[in-house]
Amino acid sequence: MSSVSKNWIEDLPRDRLIAEFSVWSADLVRLADDLARVDPYVDILHIDVADGHFAPAMLFFPDLVAGFKRVSARPIHVHLMAADSILLSQIDQFADAGADLISIHGENESVAVEALDRLEQRGVAAGMVLKVETPVKTIEAYLPRLSFVTLLGTAIGVKGQGLNENAGTRLAEAKGLIAKVRAPRRIVLAADGGIREHTVPILRRSGAETVVLGSLAFNAPSLEERMTWLRAL
């Protein structure tokens, strides 16, 4: 099983957009080949996990994460979209599988503190994600415990949507909250959903340090040219 540096979040690029590649947009029939193809450009592998209740989709599972750890040296970020009743058990399963970062949702309010406690106990970096309709201030009380904050720019668990018109404003608000908190660690601000060629510059100017790349990367006519463009923003 491959491992990453304990300081991998601190070591992420600060002078360009961090490249976070969503496995959901890879060729799932030829997954290993597709991940090998993009690997030279990847900073983080992003794995969406949805239980079919909290989010309408059903994907992915712990064995997949464990498989990635055997073939990739890239940090793995699990975006956990699970109902409160199963959230803690899901954290344990994905921590056992080797996730380097697990993001829960701010909407998991009834178990959020316990979930962050569990992540700390397991030695897994903690992140928090907010749906488009959830006030950005929801993250404020949790910020000292977080390493990642991800704001969704589309409805949860559905591919191919356009970017919400408030996405840029919300990122700027989150950036301001992060700047004010006395966090003991780096907090990375991420944008997920509605990631298109015309929206990435907007998200970057609004404060995003990483965008979760799906078809924009995996379906690029030239991945090298696409990533050169992305890193120049």
Secondary structure, DSSP 8 states (H G I E B T S, - for coil): -----TTTTTTS-SSS-EEEEEGGGS-GGGHHHHHHHHGGG-SEEEEEEEESSSSS-EE--HHHHHHHHHH--S-EEEEEE--HHHHHHHHHHHHHHT-SEEEEETT-GGGHHHHHHHHHHHT-EEEEEE-TTS-GGGGGGGGGG-SEEEEESS-TT-SS----TTHHHHHHHHHHHHHHS--SS--EEEEES---TTTHHHHHHTT-SEEEESHHHHT-S-HHHHHHHHHT-
